[in-house]
Amino acid sequence: MEALKIKYVLPLAAFIAVLLVSWYFWGPAGGKLTALNEGNFAQFAQEFDRAANDERVVLLLSPT
């Protein structure tokens, strides 16, 4: 039973990894990720508001 779980978990993990890498390069943002800072916040807000009828995702990461 344990070997059966590993048999399915490893390919599933690989598949998810491929999907995440694909989404990163060719996803909704077209691979364009931006580090948000004071210098580009106005541009970010304008782009975010422009896509009001589309799906929008903001991922905030903190080093702490």
C-alpha positions, 0 to 999 in steps of 0.5 A: 500500500505504501509503495502504491502511494509513492507510485502516484505521489511522485508523478503528481508532484512532477506534474504540478511542478511542470504546471507551476513552471509553465504558469510562471513563464506563460501564465496570465501575466505572460511571465511578467513578474514585478517587484513592487516598490515606491517607484512603480506603485502608481504604475502597478495600481493603474495596471491593476485597475485597468484589468477590473473585468479580468482575473487578478492575482497579487502574491505578497511574500515576506522574508520574515 
